[in-house]
Amino acid sequence: MINKFINIVPKVELHIHLEGTIDNNIIQKMGGTIITSSNPFNIFNNNIQILCNNFYNNINILLLETFKNRLTQNIFYTQYHYSALKIMQLTTLNVQQQFDIIINCINNIKKNSIYQYIYIDFILDIPRGNAYIIYPYFKNGDYFNEIITLINNENKEYNKYIRGVGIGGRDENNTIEHYKIEFDKILKQNIPIIPHAGEFGPTHVTCNSIKIALQYSNRLGHGVRILECTDITKKPVLDISITSNLIFINDVKYTKNTHPIKDLIKKDYPITLSTDDPGLLYRLDDPQKNIDLLYEYNLLIDILGTSYSIPNKFKIITKIILNGIDNINNYTNKNNIFNFLLNIKNQKIIEVVLLYKEYINNIYISTPTHFIDSNEFNNLLIFFDCDLFVADNYFKNKYKKYKSKYETLKKET
Ligand SMILES: [Zn+2]
């Protein structure tokens, strides 16, 4: 029952690396060679090299596959971390040239297609610690200046796709402070910063990294080790990726049962769920298969185990899904979901998302004693079983139907 709910409920994914979504299937479509290695970073480097061997052609393949993948999982909005600097190094295309290609490609994919209600945008990541050395382009400040210019360019669509700046890599390789001048400049422009923090290093290092990241953002990539930091009282939004944590974090070795997600939920941290690098990560129960967002939600259900009742599991999952929607644009006060939705100028999506939020909020969050019976669950399935993303007319009819269904349900509850 919960599995079905997870499949069909419209979701968002806020922490996923575009380059990290390249899996063996995509490599084959790009005509590249699949390598095997026990180190996922070797595979990552191979894959990104293949992407860049023919960027124009291969980014098309990659983006089309990501749209397909979003559609099958009912993910209507995705925020990709993207390393424009690394692509720049391998292709010599600057940020603007890369986004000219990317935007053109997205527009082509979405035009008159079943993908028109799927939205994606990007956080531009820089690597911790060594950007000055590796990337000459970064050194003279051009990188950040170019991002600011692109986002402020009102005539173009860049600001629809470039949503902010991030920093990734091991916490001990310097904090954001290393790039203080650049990040302060970004902050001054009201451009959101979504840093990775709280993954690596001994406790004092990872906590220091979180502390400094919190000066720039109230949403962190991972932040999963925040409970080790006894002197941090803030509760930032945490984009959690369970499988990624189990595989990549080596300073503390998490298992399914010792992963902090249960405690974070108990302590009421606003968490969202993501896959981080689905092309590089494999399922615990089936190492032949890559993970996806549905798998991560089901893994959480598995971790919650039998100590949680089914209605409580529903509540937790629903809350995480709503946290994701609420943090689509968790940047400034005015830049919330409503602005995002207004920005995409799609009245139908606005109405449906609001309706949807109101509905699940009423049922699962505001009525803590509420128990879902099977009848109600069936209604819920009917309500969500509308393909939000398929063609216009079809959608309109369905929507009408669900709206009246919703009104009736509302009266009853
Ligand atoms: Zn990440």
Residues whose N, C-alpha, C, O or C-beta is under 5 A from the ligand:
A	BS01	ZN	D276
